[in-house]
């Protein structure tokens, strides 16, 4: 008889990714880097603005060479975060 559950499912495969785990619980916020940096195609969907900012900060350092996010960039990110239904 087949067993039903999350073990071995796509949910379990991504359970170690904090932002995605939050998304699986409840999709509430989205941010596209291209809204602040034209041409960038990176996107995030997370539960909170703070989760998005953590991911954006890591992306900005790795991809755009910004070790620290200037206040105007943080403000632009906040303005570009949109709710997802």
N, CA, C and O of each residue as an XYZ file, in Angstrom:
340
protein
N       0.845     -1.178      0.000
C       0.000      0.000      0.000
C       0.889      1.239      0.000
O       1.813      1.311      0.810
N       0.649      2.228     -0.880
C       1.491      3.417     -0.930
C       1.313      4.285      0.305
O       0.224      4.395      0.868
N       2.419      4.896      0.706
C       2.376      5.823      1.841
C       2.343      7.236      1.286
O       3.024      7.555      0.312
N       1.551      8.062      1.915
C       1.463      9.452      1.486
C       2.122     10.318      2.547
O       2.012     10.038      3.741
N       2.794     11.352      2.120
C       3.458     12.253      3.048
C       4.498     13.069      2.314
O       4.551     13.060      1.084
N       5.312     13.762      3.054
C       6.283     14.673      2.466
C       7.643     14.030      2.231
O       8.443     14.570      1.467
N       7.930     12.901      2.859
C       9.241     12.285      2.711
C       9.499     11.959      1.246
O       8.708     11.274      0.597
N      10.618     12.463      0.740
C      10.978     12.215     -0.640
C      10.283     13.134     -1.637
O      10.512     13.039     -2.842
N       9.446     14.011     -1.137
C       8.719     14.901     -2.040
C       9.556     16.128     -2.372
O      10.625     16.337     -1.798
N       9.067     16.925     -3.290
C       9.751     18.175     -3.645
C       9.839     19.094     -2.437
O      10.818     19.827     -2.294
N       8.839     19.070     -1.568
C       8.870     19.905     -0.370
C      10.082     19.543      0.476
O      10.816     20.425      0.923
N      10.295     18.250      0.695
C      11.430     17.817      1.504
C      12.750     18.169      0.839
O      13.705     18.517      1.534
N      12.835     18.091     -0.466
C      14.074     18.401     -1.173
C      14.503     19.844     -0.935
O      15.700     20.132     -0.900
N      13.554     20.747     -0.774
C      13.875     22.162     -0.622
C      13.762     22.639      0.825
O      13.898     23.835      1.082
N      13.520     21.748      1.763
C      13.280     22.143      3.148
C      14.458     22.858      3.786
O      14.273     23.553      4.786
N      15.652     22.715      3.250
C      16.802     23.368      3.848
C      16.972     24.808      3.374
O      17.870     25.507      3.844
N      16.138     25.257      2.464
C      16.228     26.623      1.971
C      15.219     27.471      2.750
O      14.016     27.388      2.499
N      15.710     28.301      3.713
C      14.809     29.029      4.605
C      13.746     29.860      3.883
O      12.575     29.815      4.261
N      14.122     30.598      2.878
C      13.150     31.449      2.186
C      12.074     30.592      1.529
O      10.890     30.920      1.611
N      12.463     29.512      0.887
C      11.500     28.656      0.199
C      10.584     27.961      1.189
O       9.401     27.771      0.905
N      11.110     27.577      2.350
C      10.265     26.953      3.367
C       9.166     27.925      3.769
O       8.008     27.535      3.920
N       9.532     29.192      3.942
C       8.530     30.197      4.277
C       7.503     30.324      3.166
O       6.312     30.482      3.431
N       7.954     30.256      1.944
C       7.060     30.354      0.794
C       6.072     29.193      0.808
O       4.884     29.386      0.548
N       6.550     28.000      1.105
C       5.676     26.840      1.106
C       4.596     26.965      2.170
O       3.498     26.430      2.012
N       4.904     27.666      3.248
C       3.915     27.868      4.302
C       2.875     28.901      3.876
O       1.674     28.689      4.040
N       3.350     30.022      3.324
C       2.434     31.100      2.968
C       3.165     32.117      2.098
O       4.080     32.797      2.563
N       2.760     32.218      0.842
C       3.389     33.181     -0.054
C       2.815     34.552      0.237
O       1.609     34.770      0.121
N       3.698     35.489      0.620
C       3.177     36.796      0.969
C       3.913     37.977      0.348
O       3.294     39.025      0.166
N       5.211     37.869      0.010
C       5.975     39.002     -0.515
C       6.862     38.567     -1.680
O       7.347     37.436     -1.719
N       7.064     39.478     -2.624
C       7.917     39.191     -3.762
C       8.777     40.415     -4.083
O       8.360     41.558     -3.899
N       9.994     40.138     -4.569
C      10.882     41.218     -4.996
C      11.664     40.760     -6.218
O      12.177     39.641     -6.260
N      11.749     41.635     -7.210
C      12.545     41.382     -8.412
C      13.683     42.391     -8.437
O      13.443     43.599     -8.445
N      14.910     41.909     -8.451
C      16.078     42.785     -8.450
C      16.053     43.752     -9.635
O      16.506     44.891     -9.520
N      15.529     43.302    -10.761
C      15.445     44.137    -11.942
C      14.632     45.403    -11.748
O      14.760     46.347    -12.528
N      13.792     45.437    -10.712
C      13.040     46.656    -10.405
C      13.946     47.741     -9.835
O      13.596     48.921     -9.844
N      15.111     47.334     -9.339
C      16.083     48.283     -8.776
C      17.330     48.355     -9.657
O      17.891     49.432     -9.863
N      17.758     47.208    -10.174
C      18.938     47.131    -11.041
C      18.476     46.633    -12.415
O      18.328     45.428    -12.621
N      18.250     47.551    -13.347
C      17.751     47.153    -14.664
C      18.619     46.054    -15.299
O      19.848     46.132    -15.303
N      17.946     45.042    -15.828
C      18.641     43.945    -16.484
C      18.895     42.736    -15.603
O      19.170     41.650    -16.114
N      18.809     42.900    -14.287
C      19.023     41.759    -13.384
C      17.725     40.953    -13.322
O      16.641     41.516    -13.171
N      17.847     39.641    -13.439
C      16.665     38.776    -13.463
C      16.421     38.016    -12.161
O      15.540     37.159    -12.110
N      17.189     38.316    -11.103
C      17.012     37.623     -9.822
C      15.677     38.016     -9.193
O      15.253     39.170     -9.265
N      15.024     37.027     -8.574
C      13.724     37.255     -7.919
C      13.658     36.441     -6.637
O      14.287     35.389     -6.524
N      12.892     36.934     -5.676
C      12.666     36.218     -4.425
C      11.209     36.307     -4.044
O      10.535     37.298     -4.325
N      10.729     35.258     -3.398
C       9.394     35.237     -2.809
C       9.586     34.710     -1.394
O      10.040     33.582     -1.203
N       9.238     35.530     -0.398
C       9.468     35.185      1.003
C       8.287     35.620      1.861
O       7.358     36.268      1.379
N       8.336     35.255      3.133
C       7.267     35.608      4.065
C       7.346     37.046      4.537
O       6.321     37.674      4.802
N       8.565     37.573      4.646
C       8.725     38.907      5.229
C       9.694     39.750      4.408
O      10.486     39.234      3.620
N       9.607     41.052      4.616
C      10.564     41.967      4.000
C      11.979     41.638      4.459
O      12.923     41.690      3.670
N      12.122     41.297      5.743
C      13.456     40.988      6.284
C      14.088     39.787      5.578
O      15.284     39.803      5.286
N      13.305     38.759      5.303
C      13.834     37.594      4.590
C      14.289     37.991      3.190
O      15.330     37.540      2.714
N      13.507     38.829      2.546
C      13.892     39.300      1.217
C      15.186     40.094      1.311
O      16.086     39.893      0.495
N      15.301     40.988      2.283
C      16.511     41.810      2.415
C      17.754     40.972      2.676
O      18.824     41.289      2.155
N      17.642     39.920      3.462
C      18.786     39.033      3.710
C      19.253     38.410      2.394
O      20.449     38.372      2.105
N      18.301     37.927      1.607
C      18.638     37.324      0.319
C      19.181     38.353     -0.667
O      20.124     38.072     -1.406
N      18.593     39.528     -0.677
C      19.034     40.592     -1.575
C      20.446     41.040     -1.205
O      21.265     41.279     -2.092
N      20.741     41.155      0.075
C      22.080     41.572      0.512
C      23.140     40.575      0.030
O      24.196     40.978     -0.458
N      22.861     39.287      0.167
C      23.806     38.263     -0.298
C      23.956     38.334     -1.821
O      25.067     38.239     -2.343
N      22.853     38.500     -2.519
C      22.878     38.608     -3.981
C      23.640     39.862     -4.420
O      24.447     39.812     -5.348
N      23.379     40.980     -3.750
C      24.039     42.242     -4.106
C      25.549     42.124     -3.960
O      26.297     42.651     -4.784
N      26.002     41.433     -2.913
C      27.441     41.246     -2.701
C      28.024     40.309     -3.758
O      29.058     40.611     -4.355
N      27.363     39.175     -3.989
C      27.879     38.164     -4.914
C      27.808     38.591     -6.379
O      28.741     38.358     -7.147
N      26.704     39.212     -6.753
C      26.456     39.502     -8.160
C      26.798     40.930     -8.568
O      27.318     41.175     -9.657
N      26.495     41.869     -7.668
C      26.655     43.276     -8.029
C      27.836     43.962     -7.338
O      28.084     45.145     -7.570
N      28.570     43.223     -6.486
C      29.751     43.776     -5.829
C      29.461     44.775     -4.721
O      30.356     45.515     -4.314
N      28.235     44.812     -4.226
C      27.892     45.713     -3.126
C      28.064     44.985     -1.801
O      27.220     44.174     -1.419
N      29.155     45.272     -1.101
C      29.413     44.611      0.178
C      28.414     45.085      1.225
O      27.961     44.300      2.059
N      28.072     46.365      1.181
C      27.047     46.923      2.060
C      25.994     47.598      1.193
O      26.316     48.236      0.191
N      24.733     47.450      1.588
C      23.661     48.088      0.835
C      23.490     49.528      1.309
O      23.193     49.754      2.482
N      23.672     50.501      0.425
C      23.437     51.892      0.805
C      21.965     52.103      1.173
O      21.089     51.371      0.710
N      21.709     53.094      1.997
C      20.348     53.366      2.474
C      19.378     53.585      1.316
O      18.228     53.152      1.389
N      19.823     54.250      0.249
C      18.914     54.487     -0.876
C      18.550     53.191     -1.595
O      17.445     53.069     -2.125
N      19.460     52.229     -1.619
C      19.169     50.925     -2.236
C      18.187     50.150     -1.362
O      17.246     49.543     -1.874
N      18.400     50.167     -0.053
C      17.480     49.491      0.872
C      16.078     50.078      0.719
O      15.089     49.346      0.682
N      16.007     51.402      0.630
C      14.722     52.074      0.459
C      14.070     51.672     -0.873
O      12.864     51.434     -0.928
N      14.863     51.599     -1.931
C      14.337     51.191     -3.239
C      13.832     49.746     -3.204
O      12.805     49.426     -3.804
N      14.562     48.879     -2.497
C      14.132     47.479     -2.363
C      12.792     47.427     -1.631
O      11.861     46.755     -2.077
N      12.699     48.138     -0.506
C      11.437     48.151      0.250
C      10.272     48.620     -0.622
O       9.183     48.049     -0.563
N      10.494     49.646     -1.419
C       9.428     50.179     -2.280
C       9.031     49.191     -3.372
O       7.889     49.200     -3.832
N       9.970     48.334     -3.791
C       9.706     47.393     -4.882
C       9.150     46.043     -4.414
O       8.766     45.216     -5.242
N       9.102     45.812     -3.097
C       8.530     44.567     -2.573
C       7.008     44.644     -2.718
O       6.377     45.622     -2.318
N       6.444     43.597     -3.296
C       4.996     43.579     -3.523
C       4.368     42.347     -2.885
O       4.998     41.292     -2.812
N       3.125     42.483     -2.422
C       2.422     41.319     -1.872
C       2.043     40.348     -2.983
O       1.776     40.754     -4.114
N       2.023     39.075     -2.649
C       1.641     38.034     -3.585
C       0.428     37.314     -2.998
O       0.394     37.009     -1.806
N      -0.544     37.052     -3.826
C      -1.735     36.357     -3.313
C      -1.710     34.898     -3.664
O      -2.633     34.163     -3.312
